[in-house]
């Protein structure tokens, strides 16, 4: 084998590899799902973490703990008007 033949075979092997890689990046299924490179996946993970934190904060804002609900039940049993207890709970939710 001559040096020229070896270089040409290497070029063919390289071109096959790079054509396959380019075809996968350009025409494959992952193209439809955004940037799947390492930087794209890292960015996607950061966005997911931020959204998860936002959802957790949003969910916790509208919740009352058990003590406040127990207090509300005791107030109702004591004869306090239902509207007053609802106002109390609404104010507690707004403060959090």
MOPAC internal coordinates of N, CA, C and O (Angstrom, degrees):
PM7 1SCF
backbone

  N    0.0000 0     0.00 0     0.00 0    0    0    0
  C    1.4282 1     0.00 0     0.00 0    1    0    0
  C    1.5315 1   108.74 1     0.00 0    2    1    0
  O    1.2310 1   122.37 1   -44.73 1    3    2    1
  N    1.2824 1   113.07 1   135.27 1    3    2    1
  C    1.4587 1   116.79 1   179.33 1    5    3    2
  C    1.5255 1   108.94 1   -90.82 1    6    5    3
  O    1.2310 1   121.51 1   -11.97 1    7    6    5
  N    1.2754 1   114.71 1   168.03 1    7    6    5
  C    1.4548 1   121.01 1  -179.87 1    9    7    6
  C    1.5284 1   110.80 1   -63.65 1   10    9    7
  O    1.2310 1   120.95 1   140.93 1   11   10    9
  N    1.3346 1   115.80 1   -39.07 1   11   10    9
  C    1.4621 1   120.68 1  -179.75 1   13   11   10
  C    1.5328 1   111.12 1   -63.76 1   14   13   11
  O    1.2310 1   120.02 1   138.52 1   15   14   13
  N    1.3160 1   117.57 1   -41.48 1   15   14   13
  C    1.4604 1   121.89 1   179.17 1   17   15   14
  C    1.5303 1   110.46 1   -64.33 1   18   17   15
  O    1.2310 1   120.87 1   137.40 1   19   18   17
  N    1.3117 1   115.93 1   -42.60 1   19   18   17
  C    1.4622 1   120.84 1   179.59 1   21   19   18
  C    1.5227 1   111.04 1   -63.39 1   22   21   19
  O    1.2310 1   120.24 1   137.72 1   23   22   21
  N    1.3310 1   117.14 1   -42.28 1   23   22   21
  C    1.4630 1   121.11 1   178.91 1   25   23   22
  C    1.5235 1   110.28 1   -64.19 1   26   25   23
  O    1.2310 1   119.95 1   137.43 1   27   26   25
  N    1.3276 1   117.71 1   -42.57 1   27   26   25
  C    1.4648 1   120.92 1   179.55 1   29   27   26
  C    1.5280 1   111.81 1   -64.31 1   30   29   27
  O    1.2310 1   119.94 1   139.19 1   31   30   29
  N    1.3295 1   117.73 1   -40.81 1   31   30   29
  C    1.4555 1   120.78 1   177.52 1   33   31   30
  C    1.5289 1   110.30 1   -63.58 1   34   33   31
  O    1.2310 1   120.74 1   138.81 1   35   34   33
  N    1.3057 1   116.20 1   -41.19 1   35   34   33
  C    1.4677 1   120.39 1   177.43 1   37   35   34
  C    1.5215 1   111.39 1   -62.15 1   38   37   35
  O    1.2310 1   120.85 1   138.81 1   39   38   37
  N    1.3334 1   115.99 1   -41.19 1   39   38   37
  C    1.4640 1   120.03 1   178.31 1   41   39   38
  C    1.5245 1   110.94 1   -62.51 1   42   41   39
  O    1.2310 1   120.81 1   137.54 1   43   42   41
  N    1.3409 1   116.06 1   -42.46 1   43   42   41
  C    1.4506 1   119.46 1   179.84 1   45   43   42
  C    1.5278 1   111.70 1   -63.86 1   46   45   43
  O    1.2310 1   120.95 1   136.09 1   47   46   45
  N    1.3196 1   115.79 1   -43.91 1   47   46   45
  C    1.4666 1   119.21 1   178.16 1   49   47   46
  C    1.5267 1   111.09 1   -62.67 1   50   49   47
  O    1.2310 1   120.66 1   136.19 1   51   50   49
  N    1.3253 1   116.34 1   -43.81 1   51   50   49
  C    1.4615 1   119.68 1   179.24 1   53   51   50
  C    1.5239 1   111.61 1   -63.86 1   54   53   51
  O    1.2310 1   120.86 1   137.31 1   55   54   53
  N    1.3275 1   115.96 1   -42.69 1   55   54   53
  C    1.4615 1   118.63 1  -177.91 1   57   55   54
  C    1.5249 1   110.80 1   -65.64 1   58   57   55
  O    1.2310 1   120.08 1   143.00 1   59   58   57
  N    1.3421 1   117.46 1   -37.00 1   59   58   57
  C    1.4647 1   120.01 1   176.77 1   61   59   58
  C    1.5304 1   110.55 1   -62.26 1   62   61   59
  O    1.2310 1   121.47 1   135.60 1   63   62   61
  N    1.3245 1   114.79 1   -44.40 1   63   62   61
  C    1.4622 1   119.02 1  -179.70 1   65   63   62
  C    1.5256 1   111.03 1   -63.53 1   66   65   63
  O    1.2310 1   120.20 1   132.46 1   67   66   65
  N    1.3180 1   117.23 1   -47.54 1   67   66   65
  C    1.4603 1   120.40 1  -177.15 1   69   67   66
  C    1.5267 1   111.82 1   -70.24 1   70   69   67
  O    1.2310 1   119.90 1   146.42 1   71   70   69
  N    1.3264 1   117.80 1   -33.58 1   71   70   69
  C    1.4670 1   119.98 1   175.84 1   73   71   70
  C    1.5232 1   110.72 1   -65.98 1   74   73   71
  O    1.2310 1   120.86 1   139.46 1   75   74   73
  N    1.3316 1   115.96 1   -40.54 1   75   74   73
  C    1.4645 1   119.28 1   178.74 1   77   75   74
  C    1.5305 1   110.23 1   -65.97 1   78   77   75
  O    1.2310 1   120.30 1   138.23 1   79   78   77
  N    1.3117 1   117.04 1   -41.77 1   79   78   77
  C    1.4663 1   120.28 1   178.87 1   81   79   78
  C    1.5200 1   110.60 1   -64.77 1   82   81   79
  O    1.2310 1   120.10 1   137.73 1   83   82   81
  N    1.3180 1   117.41 1   -42.27 1   83   82   81
  C    1.4573 1   121.25 1  -179.90 1   85   83   82
  C    1.5272 1   110.37 1   -65.87 1   86   85   83
  O    1.2310 1   120.40 1   139.50 1   87   86   85
  N    1.3306 1   116.83 1   -40.50 1   87   86   85
  C    1.4653 1   120.66 1   178.67 1   89   87   86
  C    1.5286 1   110.70 1   -63.90 1   90   89   87
  O    1.2310 1   120.46 1   140.26 1   91   90   89
  N    1.3206 1   116.73 1   -39.74 1   91   90   89
  C    1.4595 1   120.13 1   178.44 1   93   91   90
  C    1.5288 1   110.66 1   -63.98 1   94   93   91
  O    1.2310 1   120.49 1   137.82 1   95   94   93
  N    1.3285 1   116.67 1   -42.18 1   95   94   93
  C    1.4656 1   120.17 1  -178.78 1   97   95   94
  C    1.5218 1   111.67 1   -71.60 1   98   97   95
  O    1.2310 1   120.30 1   144.72 1   99   98   97
  N    1.3165 1   117.03 1   -35.28 1   99   98   97
  C    1.4637 1   120.31 1  -173.41 1  101   99   98
  C    1.5189 1   113.91 1   -89.76 1  102  101   99
  O    1.2310 1   120.28 1   144.89 1  103  102  101
  N    1.3217 1   117.07 1   -35.11 1  103  102  101
  C    1.4605 1   119.47 1  -170.75 1  105  103  102
  C    1.5181 1   114.46 1  -121.57 1  106  105  103
  O    1.2310 1   119.89 1   179.94 1  107  106  105
  N    1.3042 1   117.82 1    -0.06 1  107  106  105
  C    1.4576 1   120.23 1  -176.31 1  109  107  106
  C    1.5163 1   112.92 1   -79.38 1  110  109  107
  O    1.2310 1   120.92 1    -5.86 1  111  110  109
  N    1.3080 1   115.84 1   174.14 1  111  110  109
  C    1.4543 1   122.66 1   178.88 1  113  111  110
  C    1.5291 1   111.67 1   -61.39 1  114  113  111
  O    1.2310 1   119.03 1   139.47 1  115  114  113
  N    1.3499 1   119.45 1   -40.53 1  115  114  113
  C    1.4625 1   118.86 1  -177.41 1  117  115  114
  C    1.5311 1   114.46 1   -60.62 1  118  117  115
  O    1.2310 1   119.74 1   159.97 1  119  118  117
  N    1.3122 1   118.10 1   -20.03 1  119  118  117
  C    1.4603 1   120.38 1  -179.87 1  121  119  118
  C    1.5259 1   110.15 1   -60.43 1  122  121  119
  O    1.2310 1   120.74 1   146.21 1  123  122  121
  N    1.2975 1   116.19 1   -33.79 1  123  122  121
  C    1.4627 1   120.11 1  -178.27 1  125  123  122
  C    1.5219 1   112.32 1   -73.77 1  126  125  123
  O    1.2310 1   120.08 1   168.58 1  127  126  125
  N    1.3192 1   117.46 1   -11.42 1  127  126  125
  C    1.4530 1   121.07 1  -175.45 1  129  127  126
  C    1.5227 1   112.71 1  -110.50 1  130  129  127
  O    1.2310 1   119.60 1  -156.26 1  131  130  129
  N    1.3087 1   118.37 1    23.74 1  131  130  129
  C    1.4590 1   121.22 1   173.82 1  133  131  130
  C    1.5171 1   113.68 1    88.16 1  134  133  131
  O    1.2310 1   121.71 1    16.87 1  135  134  133
  N    1.3162 1   114.33 1  -163.13 1  135  134  133
  C    1.4520 1   122.67 1  -176.23 1  137  135  134
  C    1.5223 1   109.60 1   -77.52 1  138  137  135
  O    1.2310 1   120.40 1   -71.38 1  139  138  137
  N    1.3341 1   116.84 1   108.62 1  139  138  137
  C    1.4578 1   121.43 1  -178.60 1  141  139  138
  C    1.5184 1   112.92 1  -102.26 1  142  141  139
  O    1.2310 1   120.65 1  -166.00 1  143  142  141
  N    1.3277 1   116.37 1    14.00 1  143  142  141
  C    1.4554 1   118.44 1   175.66 1  145  143  142
  C    1.5279 1   108.30 1   -74.03 1  146  145  143
  O    1.2310 1   120.44 1    -2.46 1  147  146  145
  N    1.3105 1   116.77 1   177.54 1  147  146  145
  C    1.4605 1   120.22 1  -178.58 1  149  147  146
  C    1.5249 1   110.76 1   -60.68 1  150  149  147
  O    1.2310 1   120.01 1   138.50 1  151  150  149
  N    1.3194 1   117.58 1   -41.50 1  151  150  149
  C    1.4659 1   119.60 1  -179.91 1  153  151  150
  C    1.5234 1   110.88 1   -68.17 1  154  153  151
  O    1.2310 1   120.24 1   142.38 1  155  154  153
  N    1.3149 1   117.16 1   -37.62 1  155  154  153
  C    1.4553 1   120.46 1   178.83 1  157  155  154
  C    1.5122 1   112.66 1   -65.16 1  158  157  155
  O    1.2310 1   120.79 1   138.16 1  159  158  157
  N    1.3356 1   116.09 1   -41.84 1  159  158  157
  C    1.4630 1   119.53 1   178.73 1  161  159  158
  C    1.5246 1   111.14 1   -67.91 1  162  161  159
  O    1.2310 1   120.48 1   143.07 1  163  162  161
  N    1.3342 1   116.70 1   -36.93 1  163  162  161
  C    1.4640 1   120.32 1   177.92 1  165  163  162
  C    1.5206 1   110.41 1   -65.25 1  166  165  163
  O    1.2310 1   120.54 1   135.21 1  167  166  165
  N    1.3160 1   116.58 1   -44.79 1  167  166  165
  C    1.4668 1   120.61 1   178.66 1  169  167  166
  C    1.5254 1   110.11 1   -62.00 1  170  169  167
  O    1.2310 1   120.49 1   137.92 1  171  170  169
  N    1.3143 1   116.66 1   -42.08 1  171  170  169
  C    1.4632 1   121.02 1   179.50 1  173  171  170
  C    1.5296 1   110.71 1   -62.91 1  174  173  171
  O    1.2310 1   120.10 1   140.56 1  175  174  173
  N    1.3257 1   117.42 1   -39.44 1  175  174  173
  C    1.4640 1   120.82 1   179.00 1  177  175  174
  C    1.5254 1   110.91 1   -65.37 1  178  177  175
  O    1.2310 1   120.22 1   140.62 1  179  178  177
  N    1.3355 1   117.18 1   -39.38 1  179  178  177
  C    1.4660 1   120.81 1   178.27 1  181  179  178
  C    1.5206 1   110.22 1   -63.99 1  182  181  179
  O    1.2310 1   120.51 1   135.54 1  183  182  181
  N    1.3217 1   116.64 1   -44.46 1  183  182  181
  C    1.4684 1   120.80 1   179.68 1  185  183  182
  C    1.5248 1   110.22 1   -62.60 1  186  185  183
  O    1.2310 1   120.39 1   138.52 1  187  186  185
  N    1.3245 1   116.86 1   -41.48 1  187  186  185
  C    1.4692 1   120.11 1   179.02 1  189  187  186
  C    1.5208 1   111.36 1   -62.53 1  190  189  187
  O    1.2310 1   120.45 1   137.19 1  191  190  189
  N    1.3559 1   116.75 1   -42.81 1  191  190  189
  C    1.4616 1   119.78 1   179.06 1  193  191  190
  C    1.5239 1   111.48 1   -62.03 1  194  193  191
  O    1.2310 1   120.41 1   136.78 1  195  194  193
  N    1.3382 1   116.83 1   -43.22 1  195  194  193
  C    1.4629 1   120.57 1   178.99 1  197  195  194
  C    1.5181 1   110.86 1   -61.98 1  198  197  195
  O    1.2310 1   120.36 1   135.20 1  199  198  197
  N    1.3266 1   116.93 1   -44.80 1  199  198  197
  C    1.4621 1   120.54 1  -179.78 1  201  199  198
  C    1.5229 1   111.75 1   -64.74 1  202  201  199
  O    1.2310 1   120.26 1   143.10 1  203  202  201
  N    1.3338 1   117.11 1   -36.90 1  203  202  201
  C    1.4550 1   120.98 1   178.47 1  205  203  202
  C    1.5288 1   110.18 1   -64.50 1  206  205  203
  O    1.2310 1   120.56 1   137.71 1  207  206  205
  N    1.3428 1   116.53 1   -42.29 1  207  206  205
  C    1.4645 1   119.86 1   177.96 1  209  207  206
  C    1.5233 1   111.05 1   -64.13 1  210  209  207
  O    1.2310 1   120.40 1   137.93 1  211  210  209
  N    1.3347 1   116.85 1   -42.07 1  211  210  209
  C    1.4601 1   120.38 1   179.11 1  213  211  210
  C    1.5219 1   110.99 1   -61.72 1  214  213  211
  O    1.2310 1   120.47 1   137.06 1  215  214  213
  N    1.3371 1   116.71 1   -42.94 1  215  214  213
  C    1.4644 1   120.09 1   179.40 1  217  215  214
  C    1.5250 1   111.23 1   -64.40 1  218  217  215
  O    1.2310 1   120.41 1   140.55 1  219  218  217
  N    1.3371 1   116.83 1   -39.45 1  219  218  217
  C    1.4630 1   120.01 1   179.41 1  221  219  218
  C    1.5208 1   110.83 1   -65.33 1  222  221  219
  O    1.2310 1   120.03 1   138.39 1  223  222  221
  N    1.3270 1   117.55 1   -41.61 1  223  222  221
  C    1.4641 1   121.16 1   178.67 1  225  223  222
  C    1.5207 1   110.17 1   -65.39 1  226  225  223
  O    1.2310 1   120.83 1   136.69 1  227  226  225
  N    1.3191 1   116.02 1   -43.31 1  227  226  225
  C    1.4633 1   120.31 1  -179.36 1  229  227  226
  C    1.5273 1   110.78 1   -63.86 1  230  229  227
  O    1.2310 1   120.27 1   139.83 1  231  230  229
  N    1.3205 1   117.08 1   -40.17 1  231  230  229
  C    1.4607 1   120.99 1  -179.69 1  233  231  230
  C    1.5229 1   111.43 1   -68.81 1  234  233  231
  O    1.2310 1   120.22 1   143.46 1  235  234  233
  N    1.3284 1   117.19 1   -36.54 1  235  234  233
  C    1.4630 1   119.60 1  -177.69 1  237  235  234
  C    1.5303 1   112.10 1   -75.68 1  238  237  235
  O    1.2310 1   119.89 1   159.01 1  239  238  237
  N    1.3219 1   117.82 1   -20.99 1  239  238  237
  C    1.4629 1   120.23 1  -179.94 1  241  239  238
  C    1.5217 1   111.79 1   -65.87 1  242  241  239
  O    1.2310 1   119.82 1   142.63 1  243  242  241
  N    1.2980 1   117.95 1   -37.37 1  243  242  241
  C    1.4537 1   121.57 1  -175.22 1  245  243  242
  C    1.5163 1   114.44 1   -89.03 1  246  245  243
  O    1.2310 1   119.68 1  -171.06 1  247  246  245
  N    1.3315 1   118.21 1     8.94 1  247  246  245
  C    1.4606 1   119.93 1  -176.11 1  249  247  246
  C    1.5241 1   111.04 1  -110.34 1  250  249  247
  O    1.2310 1   121.42 1   -32.28 1  251  250  249
  N    1.3069 1   114.89 1   147.72 1  251  250  249
  C    1.4565 1   122.19 1   174.43 1  253  251  250
  C    1.5175 1   107.66 1  -110.23 1  254  253  251
  O    1.2310 1   120.73 1   -31.44 1  255  254  253
  N    1.3245 1   116.21 1   148.56 1  255  254  253
  C    1.4604 1   116.67 1   177.62 1  257  255  254
  C    1.5301 1   109.70 1   -82.76 1  258  257  255
  O    1.2310 1   120.72 1    -8.96 1  259  258  257
  N    1.3077 1   116.22 1   171.04 1  259  258  257
  C    1.4571 1   121.97 1  -174.16 1  261  259  258
  C    1.5233 1   113.56 1   -63.60 1  262  261  259
  O    1.2310 1   120.15 1   148.45 1  263  262  261
  N    1.3406 1   117.32 1   -31.55 1  263  262  261
  C    1.4686 1   120.08 1  -179.30 1  265  263  262
  C    1.5209 1   111.30 1   -63.09 1  266  265  263
  O    1.2310 1   120.30 1   136.90 1  267  266  265
  N    1.3141 1   117.03 1   -43.10 1  267  266  265
  C    1.4631 1   120.74 1  -178.86 1  269  267  266
  C    1.5223 1   111.07 1   -66.78 1  270  269  267
  O    1.2310 1   120.65 1   142.41 1  271  270  269
  N    1.3206 1   116.35 1   -37.59 1  271  270  269
  C    1.4649 1   119.03 1   177.27 1  273  271  270
  C    1.5267 1   111.11 1   -68.06 1  274  273  271
  O    1.2310 1   120.48 1   142.77 1  275  274  273
  N    1.3323 1   116.69 1   -37.23 1  275  274  273
  C    1.4673 1   120.17 1   177.23 1  277  275  274
  C    1.5304 1   110.44 1   -65.02 1  278  277  275
  O    1.2310 1   120.76 1   139.81 1  279  278  277
  N    1.3244 1   116.15 1   -40.19 1  279  278  277
  C    1.4618 1   120.44 1   177.42 1  281  279  278
  C    1.5261 1   109.63 1   -61.82 1  282  281  279
  O    1.2310 1   120.21 1   136.59 1  283  282  281
  N    1.3132 1   117.20 1   -43.41 1  283  282  281
  C    1.4626 1   121.50 1  -179.88 1  285  283  282
  C    1.5307 1   110.46 1   -62.38 1  286  285  283
  O    1.2310 1   120.18 1   137.89 1  287  286  285
  N    1.3269 1   117.27 1   -42.11 1  287  286  285
  C    1.4643 1   120.18 1   178.55 1  289  287  286
  C    1.5278 1   111.08 1   -64.08 1  290  289  287
  O    1.2310 1   120.77 1   139.66 1  291  290  289
  N    1.3374 1   116.13 1   -40.34 1  291  290  289
  C    1.4662 1   119.61 1   178.38 1  293  291  290
  C    1.5254 1   110.87 1   -64.25 1  294  293  291
  O    1.2310 1   120.55 1   141.60 1  295  294  293
  N    1.3308 1   116.56 1   -38.40 1  295  294  293
  C    1.4656 1   119.79 1   178.40 1  297  295  294
  C    1.5336 1   111.12 1   -64.27 1  298  297  295
  O    1.2310 1   120.68 1   138.52 1  299  298  297
  N    1.3170 1   116.30 1   -41.48 1  299  298  297
  C    1.4691 1   119.74 1   179.31 1  301  299  298
  C    1.5215 1   110.30 1   -65.51 1  302  301  299
  O    1.2310 1   120.53 1   138.35 1  303  302  301
  N    1.3465 1   116.58 1   -41.65 1  303  302  301
  C    1.4672 1   120.03 1   178.56 1  305  303  302
  C    1.5267 1   111.25 1   -64.84 1  306  305  303
  O    1.2310 1   120.63 1   149.45 1  307  306  305
  N    1.3372 1   116.40 1   -30.55 1  307  306  305
  C    1.4652 1   120.89 1  -179.32 1  309  307  306
  C    1.5299 1   111.79 1   -77.60 1  310  309  307
  O    1.2310 1   120.39 1   172.01 1  311  310  309
  N    1.3384 1   116.87 1    -7.99 1  311  310  309
  C    1.4441 1   119.68 1   175.93 1  313  311  310
  C    1.5179 1   114.91 1   101.79 1  314  313  311
  O    1.2310 1   120.01 1  -169.41 1  315  314  313
  N    1.3277 1   117.59 1    10.59 1  315  314  313
  C    1.4679 1   120.38 1   177.74 1  317  315  314
  C    1.5280 1   108.04 1   -73.25 1  318  317  315
  O    1.2310 1   120.73 1   -37.40 1  319  318  317
  N    1.3142 1   116.20 1   142.60 1  319  318  317
  C    1.4632 1   120.41 1  -178.88 1  321  319  318
  C    1.5302 1   111.51 1   -59.34 1  322  321  319
  O    1.2310 1   121.67 1   -35.16 1  323  322  321
  N    1.3132 1   114.41 1   144.84 1  323  322  321
  C    1.4691 1   121.03 1  -179.13 1  325  323  322
  C    1.5321 1   110.94 1   -60.78 1  326  325  323
  O    1.2310 1   119.88 1   141.66 1  327  326  325
  N    1.3152 1   117.84 1   -38.34 1  327  326  325
  C    1.4668 1   121.56 1  -179.07 1  329  327  326
  C    1.5232 1   111.48 1   -63.91 1  330  329  327
  O    1.2310 1   120.44 1   143.13 1  331  330  329
  N    1.3295 1   116.76 1   -36.87 1  331  330  329
  C    1.4671 1   120.92 1   179.24 1  333  331  330
  C    1.5243 1   110.01 1   -67.68 1  334  333  331
  O    1.2310 1   120.70 1   138.80 1  335  334  333
  N    1.3257 1   116.26 1   -41.20 1  335  334  333
  C    1.4721 1   120.40 1   179.07 1  337  335  334
  C    1.5285 1   110.13 1   -65.83 1  338  337  335
  O    1.2310 1   120.40 1   139.48 1  339  338  337
  N    1.3273 1   116.84 1   -40.52 1  339  338  337
  C    1.4768 1   120.06 1   177.59 1  341  339  338
  C    1.5204 1   110.51 1   -62.61 1  342  341  339
  O    1.2310 1   120.42 1   139.23 1  343  342  341
  N    1.3196 1   116.79 1   -40.77 1  343  342  341
  C    1.4668 1   120.56 1   178.24 1  345  343  342
  C    1.5282 1   110.72 1   -63.09 1  346  345  343
  O    1.2310 1   120.93 1   139.04 1  347  346  345
  N    1.3334 1   115.84 1   -40.96 1  347  346  345
  C    1.4665 1   120.98 1   176.91 1  349  347  346
  C    1.5347 1   110.92 1   -59.25 1  350  349  347
  O    1.2310 1   120.87 1   132.11 1  351  350  349
  N    1.3374 1   115.95 1   -47.89 1  351  350  349
  C    1.4745 1   120.13 1  -179.32 1  353  351  350
  C    1.5267 1   111.09 1   -65.79 1  354  353  351
  O    1.2310 1   119.98 1   140.77 1  355  354  353
  N    1.3285 1   117.64 1   -39.23 1  355  354  353
  C    1.4684 1   120.39 1   178.39 1  357  355  354
  C    1.5185 1   111.48 1   -62.90 1  358  357  355
  O    1.2310 1   120.58 1   138.94 1  359  358  357
  N    1.3175 1   116.49 1   -41.06 1  359  358  357
  C    1.4720 1   119.48 1   178.25 1  361  359  358
  C    1.5210 1   111.15 1   -65.63 1  362  361  359
  O    1.2310 1   120.31 1   141.09 1  363  362  361
  N    1.3142 1   117.01 1   -38.91 1  363  362  361
  C    1.4689 1   120.84 1   177.60 1  365  363  362
  C    1.5321 1   110.48 1   -62.37 1  366  365  363
  O    1.2310 1   120.81 1   138.33 1  367  366  365
  N    1.3236 1   116.05 1   -41.67 1  367  366  365
  C    1.4696 1   120.02 1   179.65 1  369  367  366
  C    1.5269 1   110.32 1   -66.84 1  370  369  367
  O    1.2310 1   119.72 1   141.49 1  371  370  369
  N    1.3308 1   118.13 1   -38.51 1  371  370  369
  C    1.4581 1   121.05 1  -179.56 1  373  371  370
  C    1.5134 1   112.42 1   -69.34 1  374  373  371
  O    1.2310 1   120.20 1   148.94 1  375  374  373
  N    1.3323 1   117.22 1   -31.06 1  375  374  373
  C    1.4664 1   121.01 1  -179.32 1  377  375  374
  C    1.5227 1   111.50 1   -72.47 1  378  377  375
  O    1.2310 1   119.92 1   153.83 1  379  378  377
  N    1.3001 1   117.75 1   -26.17 1  379  378  377
  C    1.4788 1   120.26 1  -177.53 1  381  379  378
  C    1.4594 1   112.62 1   -83.48 1  382  381  379
  O    1.2310 1   120.10 1   180.00 1  383  382  381

